Amino acid sequence: MHTITLQPIDWLNLFLYYLSLSLLAVGGAISLAPDMQRYLVERNGWLTDVQFSASIAIALDQVALHI
């Protein structure tokens, strides 16, 4: 397994990116999944497609448990 170490500037950029997404979000967090995937997988390579898909599935499962 390949480990990615994020530098403080990476955390800042991640925070600012998600802040900008939240300001423009219409339809909830799941509507932003394609943009998150592009940023985390394609642009920065911090996650693989499989890891990203699994994280979305886990997040949706947790939401379903509370409905």
Long-range contacts (C-beta under 8 A, 24 or more apart in sequence): 4-45, 4-46, 6-46, 10-44, 29-59, 30-56, 30-60
